[in-house]
Amino acid sequence: MRSNSSLLLALLLAPGLSSCGEPAAPTASGDDAGARVAFADPSATRVSVERGPLPPRYTGGLPTSAADMKGWWEDNRRFPPIMHALDGIVSGDAGWMARLRRSAEQVPAAEAAAWVGAWQDRLAYRTVTPAFCQSVRAIAAEPDSTLRRALMPVFAKDCAEAADAAAVLRADTPDAAVLAYYSERESRPGPRPAFDPRLERVARAAMLGDDEGDARAAAFVLAELRQPEATAALERLHAQIRDPARADEVAMAFAHSDSRTGMTQLNLACARRTDDPICTSLRKPRAAVEADDSDQTKPDAAKVRARIEQLQTMGFSRVGEVDPSQVERLDAEAVLMSAGYAHWFDVETGQFPNAHDSLLRELAALVRPSLNGVVFEEVAPEDDEGPYQLVAYADGMIYRTRAENQGDWYDVDAVLRLLDALLQARKSQDRFLALETGDQTLIVVGGPRDAIDAALAQKLLTPGDPAEAERAGKAFEAQVLETLKAKVP
């Protein structure tokens, strides 16, 4: 891993990342020797380039059986890479949605439930786009189908509005979609949906089911709705539970309700479950709880407009499309994120493989249209041993670079290296810059070189070190582990 100073130097001086002057000419090997600080192994910073077509699997169909869904990560011959397909689907691309429909229509009836469950799991934590919502809204109005059942939970969670209530509450809509529709979330503006008897039936199935976490989650959905019918339903359902441990789990939700009866049950449960987070929060002074829950005040709209005009003058043209009322903070990063010039992400992925290819697609979108049409791929190491290979297919060429295997942490330097090579090959004047955050997250800005240079010169942006984000996160993990060890007798 590089030191902070060397990586920062690389970010500021590399072709396409330079804040001044012209990029250094690449060497015959493909290295930018005049700009980058070398690793001990020279091949670690090389982007190789060769002629080659996009592999046929990228235009192939999607899995049509439960077994193929389960083995999709490892199958690199028949199907498009899984993250490539998922990113295309959540983007709402018409071609990808059509491919998903064709695959759903071919799933055998006996495997439909498993296939649907696999897709629901794959889509559960993905960020969807307005185009996706528009496509699935039409599907939600269709008769029951394998495709509809697979897509309704994520639609209900991230897309559904009041006008979609009839479709979401249909008897053939999966229970998970009903709970997702009523769950509190920031992505849906306006008041919470009105209580419907279907919600009580779904919550009852969850509370009396096998999964303790599902039972608790369903109870909190009812409690947080804060509607008299929902509160009464929670009281009824809690009274029906015969398992004391499950009843205590469900009782935790009364902390978020207005139920007097429920508060009595909650206090009794907390006498037995003193370490539950809900119970520990009840023991905090009210002022501390209110401070924890307080919302950050939005910045003055006039100041946001001034910031927008300042950045637009520098050359960030898309900021002119930003609604000042939707900007959460006054700093330049917040405005640039609202305009699609910056991406904020956690350097720790929490998974294997890490899906560097998804990160590549998200960052490439910042400099649109400079990298439009580029297809990215991550080749993960077998059995979590050895490095990754990051691949880009563009303009009849194949670009490859090595990414270090850092467990469940991105090799951000390798990601930026590959993007930089593509910008240079297309003779783009765009660049990428990592910003300082002080924690294990990272903000990467992508946009016109002159605009980023101007923002740096006026100190609106502060260059950061991707490696420092990883170090901060790992230091925190180590501190938590030491704390846990100290508690063990």
C-alpha positions as CSV (number, residue, x, y, z in Angstrom):
1,M,0.0,0.0,0.0
2,R,1.3,3.5,-0.8
3,S,2.0,6.1,1.8
4,N,-0.4,9.0,2.0
5,S,2.0,11.4,0.3
6,S,2.9,9.2,-2.6
7,L,-0.7,8.3,-3.4
8,L,-1.7,11.9,-3.2
9,L,1.1,12.8,-5.5
10,A,0.0,10.1,-7.9
11,L,-3.6,11.4,-7.9
12,L,-2.5,15.0,-8.6
13,L,0.1,14.2,-11.2
14,A,-1.3,11.3,-13.2
15,P,-2.6,11.8,-16.7
16,G,-6.3,12.7,-16.6
17,L,-5.8,13.4,-12.8
18,S,-3.3,16.3,-13.2
19,S,-4.3,19.7,-11.8
20,C,-2.1,21.5,-14.3
21,G,-0.1,21.0,-17.5
22,E,-0.3,18.2,-20.0
23,P,-0.1,14.5,-19.2
24,A,3.2,12.7,-19.4
25,A,3.7,10.5,-22.5
26,P,3.1,6.8,-21.8
27,T,6.1,4.5,-22.1
28,A,6.1,1.6,-24.5
29,S,5.0,-0.8,-21.7
30,G,1.9,1.3,-21.1
31,D,3.1,2.7,-17.8
32,D,2.9,6.5,-17.2
33,A,6.4,6.5,-15.8
34,G,6.6,10.3,-15.8
35,A,3.6,10.7,-13.6
36,R,2.9,7.7,-11.3
37,V,4.8,6.5,-8.2
38,A,5.7,2.9,-9.0
39,F,4.9,-0.1,-6.9
40,A,7.6,-2.6,-6.0
41,D,6.2,-4.8,-8.7
42,P,6.0,-2.6,-11.9
43,S,3.1,-4.8,-13.3
44,A,0.9,-3.6,-10.4
45,T,0.5,-0.2,-12.0
46,R,0.3,-1.2,-15.6
47,V,-2.8,-1.0,-17.8
48,S,-2.3,-3.4,-20.7
49,V,-4.1,-2.8,-23.9
50,E,-4.9,-5.3,-26.7
51,R,-7.4,-5.6,-29.5
52,G,-10.4,-7.8,-28.8
53,P,-14.2,-8.0,-29.0
54,L,-16.7,-7.9,-26.2
55,P,-17.3,-11.5,-25.1
56,P,-20.5,-13.1,-26.4
57,R,-21.8,-13.7,-22.8
58,Y,-22.5,-10.0,-22.5
59,T,-25.3,-10.3,-25.0
60,G,-26.6,-13.6,-23.6
61,G,-29.7,-14.4,-21.6
62,L,-30.1,-14.5,-17.9
63,P,-30.5,-17.6,-15.7
64,T,-33.8,-19.4,-16.0
65,S,-33.5,-21.9,-13.1
66,A,-32.8,-21.9,-9.4
67,A,-29.6,-23.8,-9.9
68,D,-28.3,-21.3,-12.4
69,M,-29.2,-18.4,-10.1
70,K,-27.2,-20.1,-7.3
71,G,-24.1,-20.7,-9.5
72,W,-24.2,-17.4,-11.3
73,W,-21.2,-15.9,-9.6
74,E,-19.0,-18.7,-10.8
75,D,-20.4,-19.1,-14.3
76,N,-18.2,-17.0,-16.6
77,R,-19.3,-18.6,-19.9
78,R,-23.0,-18.6,-20.4
79,F,-24.3,-15.5,-18.6
80,P,-23.4,-11.9,-18.4
81,P,-21.4,-11.1,-15.2
82,I,-23.8,-10.8,-12.4
83,M,-23.0,-7.3,-11.3
84,H,-23.1,-6.1,-14.9
85,A,-26.6,-7.5,-15.3
86,L,-27.8,-6.2,-11.9
87,D,-26.5,-2.7,-12.6
88,G,-28.2,-2.7,-16.0
89,I,-31.5,-3.8,-14.5
90,V,-31.6,-1.3,-11.7
91,S,-30.8,1.4,-14.2
92,G,-34.1,0.6,-15.9
93,D,-32.4,0.0,-19.3
94,A,-35.1,-1.4,-21.6
95,G,-32.9,-4.1,-23.1
96,W,-32.0,-5.4,-19.7
97,M,-35.6,-5.4,-18.5
98,A,-36.6,-7.3,-21.7
99,R,-33.9,-9.9,-21.0
100,L,-35.2,-10.3,-17.4
101,R,-38.7,-10.8,-18.7
102,R,-37.6,-13.4,-21.2
103,S,-35.8,-15.4,-18.5
104,A,-38.7,-15.2,-16.1
105,E,-41.0,-16.6,-18.7
106,Q,-38.8,-19.7,-19.1
107,V,-38.5,-20.6,-15.4
108,P,-40.2,-23.9,-14.7
109,A,-43.2,-23.6,-12.3
110,A,-41.6,-25.9,-9.8
111,E,-38.6,-23.5,-9.5
112,A,-40.4,-20.2,-9.7
113,A,-40.4,-19.6,-5.9
114,A,-36.7,-20.2,-5.6
115,W,-35.9,-18.1,-8.7
116,V,-38.1,-15.3,-7.4
117,G,-36.5,-15.4,-4.0
118,A,-33.0,-15.2,-5.5
119,W,-33.9,-12.1,-7.5
120,Q,-35.5,-10.5,-4.5
121,D,-32.3,-11.0,-2.5
122,R,-30.1,-9.7,-5.3
123,L,-32.2,-6.5,-5.7
124,A,-32.9,-5.9,-2.0
125,Y,-30.0,-3.5,-1.4
126,R,-29.5,-2.0,-4.8
127,T,-30.1,1.6,-5.6
128,V,-32.7,1.9,-8.4
129,T,-33.3,4.7,-10.8
130,P,-36.5,6.6,-11.9
131,A,-36.3,4.7,-15.2
132,F,-36.4,1.4,-13.3
133,C,-39.4,2.6,-11.3
134,Q,-41.2,3.6,-14.4
135,S,-40.6,0.2,-16.0
136,V,-41.7,-1.8,-13.0
137,R,-44.7,0.4,-12.4
138,A,-46.1,-1.0,-15.7
139,I,-45.2,-4.5,-14.6
140,A,-47.0,-3.9,-11.2
141,A,-50.2,-3.3,-13.1
142,E,-49.9,-6.6,-15.0
143,P,-51.5,-9.9,-13.9
144,D,-49.5,-12.1,-11.4
145,S,-46.3,-13.5,-12.9
146,T,-42.9,-14.8,-11.9
147,L,-41.4,-11.5,-13.1
148,R,-43.9,-9.4,-11.1
149,R,-43.3,-11.3,-7.9
150,A,-39.5,-10.9,-8.3
151,L,-39.7,-7.1,-8.7
152,M,-42.5,-6.0,-6.4
153,P,-40.5,-5.8,-3.1
154,V,-37.9,-3.5,-4.5
155,F,-40.5,-1.5,-6.3
156,A,-42.6,-1.1,-3.1
157,K,-39.5,-0.1,-1.1
158,D,-38.0,2.4,-3.5
159,C,-40.6,3.4,-6.1
160,A,-44.2,3.0,-4.9
161,E,-46.3,6.2,-4.3
162,A,-49.8,6.7,-3.0
163,A,-51.2,6.1,-6.5
164,D,-49.5,2.6,-6.5
165,A,-51.3,1.4,-3.4
166,A,-53.9,-0.7,-5.2
167,A,-51.2,-2.6,-7.1
168,V,-49.0,-3.1,-4.0
169,L,-51.9,-4.3,-1.8
170,R,-53.2,-6.8,-4.3
171,A,-53.6,-10.3,-2.8
172,D,-51.0,-11.7,-5.2
173,T,-48.3,-9.2,-4.2
174,P,-45.6,-10.8,-2.1
175,D,-45.8,-10.1,1.7
176,A,-42.3,-8.7,1.6
177,A,-43.5,-6.0,-0.8
178,V,-46.4,-5.0,1.5
179,L,-44.0,-4.5,4.4
180,A,-41.6,-2.6,2.3
181,Y,-44.3,-0.3,1.1
182,Y,-45.2,0.7,4.7
183,S,-41.6,0.8,5.9
184,E,-40.2,4.3,6.7
185,R,-37.7,5.5,4.2
186,E,-36.3,8.7,3.0
187,S,-36.7,8.0,-0.7
188,R,-40.5,8.4,-0.6
189,P,-41.7,12.0,0.0
190,G,-45.0,12.8,1.6
191,P,-47.0,11.1,4.3
192,R,-46.9,7.4,5.1
193,P,-49.5,5.2,3.3
194,A,-52.8,4.7,5.1
195,F,-53.2,1.5,7.0
196,D,-54.8,-1.4,5.2
197,P,-56.0,-4.7,6.6
198,R,-53.6,-6.5,4.3
199,L,-50.8,-5.1,6.4
200,E,-52.1,-6.7,9.6
201,R,-52.3,-10.1,7.9
202,V,-48.8,-9.8,6.5
203,A,-47.4,-8.7,9.9
204,R,-49.2,-11.5,11.7
205,A,-47.6,-14.1,9.3
206,A,-44.2,-12.6,10.1
207,M,-44.6,-12.3,13.8
208,L,-45.8,-15.9,14.1
209,G,-43.3,-17.2,11.6
210,D,-39.9,-18.9,12.0
211,D,-37.6,-15.8,11.6
212,E,-37.2,-13.7,14.8
213,G,-35.7,-10.8,12.8
214,D,-38.7,-10.7,10.4
215,A,-41.1,-10.7,13.4
216,R,-39.3,-7.7,14.9
217,A,-39.1,-5.8,11.6
218,A,-42.9,-6.3,11.0
219,A,-43.7,-5.0,14.4
220,F,-41.7,-1.9,13.9
221,V,-43.4,-1.2,10.6
222,L,-46.8,-1.2,12.4
223,A,-45.4,0.9,15.3
224,E,-43.7,3.5,13.1
225,L,-46.8,4.0,11.0
226,R,-48.3,5.9,14.0
227,Q,-51.8,5.4,12.9
228,P,-54.5,4.3,15.3
229,E,-55.5,1.3,13.2
230,A,-51.8,0.2,13.0
231,T,-51.2,0.6,16.7
232,A,-54.3,-1.4,17.6
233,A,-53.2,-4.1,15.2
234,L,-49.8,-4.3,16.9
235,E,-51.5,-4.6,20.3
236,R,-53.7,-7.4,19.0
237,L,-50.9,-9.3,17.4
238,H,-48.6,-9.0,20.4
239,A,-51.4,-10.5,22.6
240,Q,-51.6,-13.5,20.2
241,I,-48.0,-14.5,20.6
242,R,-47.5,-17.5,23.0
243,D,-43.7,-17.7,22.8
244,P,-42.4,-15.4,25.6
245,A,-39.1,-14.7,23.8
246,R,-40.9,-13.8,20.6
247,A,-43.4,-11.6,22.5
248,D,-40.5,-9.7,24.0
249,E,-38.9,-9.3,20.6
250,V,-42.1,-7.8,19.2
251,A,-42.7,-5.6,22.3
252,M,-39.5,-3.7,21.4
253,A,-41.5,-2.0,18.7
254,F,-43.8,-0.3,21.3
255,A,-41.0,2.1,21.9
256,H,-41.8,3.7,18.6
257,S,-45.6,3.8,19.1
258,D,-48.1,5.8,21.1
259,S,-49.6,2.7,22.8
260,R,-50.0,3.0,26.6
261,T,-50.6,-0.8,26.8
262,G,-47.6,-1.3,24.7
263,M,-45.3,0.7,26.9
264,T,-46.3,-1.5,29.8
265,Q,-45.4,-4.6,27.8
266,L,-42.2,-2.9,26.7
267,N,-41.1,-2.1,30.2
268,L,-41.7,-5.7,31.3
269,A,-39.7,-7.0,28.3
270,C,-36.8,-4.6,29.0
271,A,-36.7,-6.0,32.6
272,R,-35.7,-9.3,30.9
273,R,-33.7,-7.9,27.9
274,T,-31.6,-5.3,29.5
275,D,-29.0,-5.3,26.7
276,D,-31.4,-4.8,23.8
277,P,-30.6,-1.5,22.0
278,I,-34.2,-0.3,22.5
279,C,-33.9,-0.9,26.2
280,T,-30.6,0.8,26.6
281,S,-31.9,3.8,24.7
282,L,-34.8,4.1,27.1
283,R,-32.3,4.5,29.9
284,K,-30.7,7.5,28.3
285,P,-31.7,11.0,29.4
286,R,-34.3,12.4,27.1
287,A,-32.1,15.3,26.1
288,A,-29.4,12.8,24.8
289,V,-32.0,10.8,22.9
290,E,-33.4,14.0,21.2
291,A,-29.8,15.1,20.4
292,D,-29.2,11.7,18.7
293,D,-32.4,12.0,16.7
294,S,-32.1,15.6,15.7
295,D,-32.1,16.4,12.0
296,Q,-29.4,18.5,10.5
297,T,-30.7,21.9,9.5
298,K,-30.9,22.4,5.7
299,P,-28.7,25.3,4.4
300,D,-30.2,28.6,3.3
301,A,-31.6,28.3,-0.2
302,A,-30.0,31.6,-1.3
303,K,-26.6,30.4,-0.3
304,V,-27.1,27.1,-2.1
305,R,-28.0,29.0,-5.3
306,A,-24.9,31.1,-4.9
307,R,-22.8,27.9,-4.6
308,I,-24.5,26.4,-7.7
309,E,-23.7,29.5,-9.7
310,Q,-20.1,29.5,-8.5
311,L,-19.6,25.9,-9.6
312,Q,-21.5,26.4,-12.8
313,T,-19.2,29.3,-13.7
314,M,-16.2,27.0,-13.1
315,G,-17.4,24.6,-15.7
316,F,-19.6,22.1,-13.9
317,S,-22.5,22.7,-16.3
318,R,-25.0,20.2,-14.9
319,V,-25.2,21.9,-11.5
320,G,-27.6,24.3,-13.2
321,E,-30.2,21.5,-13.2
322,V,-30.0,21.1,-9.4
323,D,-33.0,22.0,-7.3
324,P,-31.5,24.1,-4.4
325,S,-34.2,22.8,-2.0
326,Q,-32.9,19.2,-2.5
327,V,-29.3,20.0,-1.5
328,E,-28.6,18.8,2.1
329,R,-25.4,20.8,2.7
330,L,-23.8,24.0,1.4
331,D,-20.4,22.4,0.6
332,A,-19.3,21.9,-3.0
333,E,-19.3,18.1,-2.6
334,A,-23.0,18.1,-1.8
335,V,-23.9,20.2,-4.8
336,L,-21.7,18.1,-7.1
337,M,-23.3,14.9,-5.8
338,S,-26.7,16.3,-6.5
339,A,-25.6,17.1,-10.1
340,G,-24.0,13.7,-10.7
341,Y,-20.4,14.9,-10.6
342,A,-19.4,13.2,-7.4
343,H,-19.9,9.7,-5.9
344,W,-19.7,9.0,-2.1
345,F,-19.1,5.4,-1.2
346,D,-17.8,3.2,1.6
347,V,-14.4,1.8,0.7
348,E,-15.3,-1.4,2.7
349,T,-17.7,-3.5,0.6
350,G,-18.6,-6.1,3.2
351,Q,-18.7,-8.8,0.5
352,F,-16.6,-11.1,-1.7
353,P,-16.1,-10.5,-4.6
354,N,-15.9,-6.8,-4.0
355,A,-17.7,-5.7,-7.3
356,H,-15.1,-3.3,-8.5
357,D,-16.9,-3.3,-11.8
358,S,-20.0,-1.7,-10.2
359,L,-17.8,1.0,-8.8
360,L,-16.2,1.6,-12.2
361,R,-19.6,2.0,-13.8
362,E,-20.7,4.5,-11.1
363,L,-17.5,6.6,-11.4
364,A,-17.6,6.4,-15.3
365,A,-21.1,8.0,-15.1
366,L,-19.7,11.0,-13.5
367,V,-17.8,12.0,-16.6
368,R,-20.6,11.2,-19.1
369,P,-20.4,11.1,-22.0
370,S,-16.6,10.7,-22.0
371,L,-16.8,7.0,-21.1
372,N,-20.2,6.1,-22.5
373,G,-20.3,2.6,-24.0
374,V,-17.4,1.2,-22.0
375,V,-18.2,-2.2,-20.5
376,F,-16.4,-3.0,-17.2
377,E,-15.7,-6.4,-15.7
378,E,-14.2,-7.7,-12.5
379,V,-12.4,-11.1,-12.6
380,A,-12.3,-12.2,-9.0
381,P,-9.5,-14.4,-7.5
382,E,-10.5,-18.0,-7.0
383,D,-11.1,-19.0,-3.3
384,D,-10.2,-15.4,-2.3
385,E,-6.5,-15.9,-3.1
386,G,-4.5,-13.7,-5.3
387,P,-5.3,-10.4,-7.0
388,Y,-8.3,-9.3,-9.0
389,Q,-8.2,-8.3,-12.6
390,L,-10.2,-5.2,-13.7
391,V,-11.1,-5.2,-17.4
392,A,-12.7,-2.6,-19.7
393,Y,-14.0,-3.2,-23.2
394,A,-14.0,0.0,-25.3
395,D,-13.7,0.9,-29.0
396,G,-12.6,-2.6,-30.0
397,M,-9.9,-2.7,-27.4
398,I,-9.5,-4.6,-24.1
399,Y,-7.9,-2.8,-21.1
400,R,-6.7,-4.7,-18.1
401,T,-5.1,-3.9,-14.8
402,R,-4.5,-5.6,-11.5
403,A,-6.3,-4.8,-8.3
404,E,-4.9,-5.8,-5.0
405,N,-6.9,-8.3,-3.0
406,Q,-7.5,-6.3,0.2
407,G,-10.2,-8.5,1.6
408,D,-13.6,-6.7,1.6
409,W,-12.0,-3.4,0.7
410,Y,-11.9,-1.8,-2.8
411,D,-8.5,-1.2,-4.4
412,V,-9.6,2.3,-5.3
413,D,-6.2,3.1,-6.9
414,A,-6.6,0.4,-9.4
415,V,-10.1,1.6,-10.2
416,L,-8.9,5.2,-10.8
417,R,-5.9,3.9,-12.8
418,L,-8.1,2.0,-15.3
419,L,-10.5,5.0,-15.6
420,D,-7.6,7.3,-16.2
421,A,-6.2,5.1,-19.0
422,L,-9.6,5.1,-20.7
423,L,-9.9,8.9,-20.5
424,Q,-6.4,9.2,-21.9
425,A,-7.2,6.8,-24.8
426,R,-10.3,8.8,-25.7
427,K,-8.4,12.0,-25.4
428,S,-10.9,13.3,-22.9
429,Q,-10.4,16.5,-20.9
430,D,-12.2,15.0,-17.9
431,R,-10.5,13.8,-14.8
432,F,-11.2,12.1,-11.5
433,L,-10.1,13.3,-8.0
434,A,-10.5,11.6,-4.6
435,L,-11.5,13.9,-1.8
436,E,-10.7,13.9,1.9
437,T,-13.5,12.6,4.2
438,G,-11.7,11.7,7.4
439,D,-13.3,8.3,7.7
440,Q,-13.6,5.0,5.7
441,T,-15.8,6.5,3.1
442,L,-14.5,8.3,0.0
443,I,-15.9,10.9,-2.4
444,V,-14.6,10.8,-5.9
445,V,-15.3,13.8,-8.2
446,G,-15.3,13.4,-11.9
447,G,-15.7,16.2,-14.4
448,P,-13.9,18.7,-16.6
449,R,-10.3,19.1,-15.8
450,D,-10.5,22.9,-15.8
451,A,-13.5,22.9,-13.5
452,I,-11.8,20.7,-10.9
453,D,-8.6,22.7,-11.1
454,A,-10.6,25.9,-10.4
455,A,-12.4,24.3,-7.5
456,L,-9.0,23.1,-6.1
457,A,-7.5,26.6,-6.5
458,Q,-10.4,28.2,-4.6
459,K,-10.2,25.5,-1.9
460,L,-13.7,24.3,-2.5
461,L,-12.3,20.7,-2.8
462,T,-9.7,19.1,-0.7
463,P,-7.7,16.2,-2.3
464,G,-7.8,13.0,-0.2
465,D,-6.0,9.6,0.0
466,P,-8.1,6.5,-0.8
467,A,-5.7,4.4,1.3
468,E,-6.4,6.6,4.3
469,A,-10.1,5.8,4.1
470,E,-9.2,2.1,4.3
471,R,-6.8,2.7,7.2
472,A,-9.4,4.7,9.1
473,G,-12.0,1.9,8.7
474,K,-9.5,-0.9,9.7
475,A,-8.4,1.1,12.7
476,F,-12.0,1.4,13.8
477,E,-12.6,-2.3,13.4
478,A,-9.5,-3.1,15.5
479,Q,-10.8,-0.7,18.2
480,V,-14.1,-2.5,18.3
481,L,-12.5,-5.9,18.5
482,E,-10.3,-4.8,21.3
483,T,-13.4,-3.5,23.2
484,L,-15.2,-6.7,22.7
485,K,-12.2,-8.8,23.8
486,A,-12.0,-6.6,27.0
487,K,-15.6,-7.5,27.9
488,V,-14.9,-11.2,27.6
489,P,-14.3,-12.6,31.1
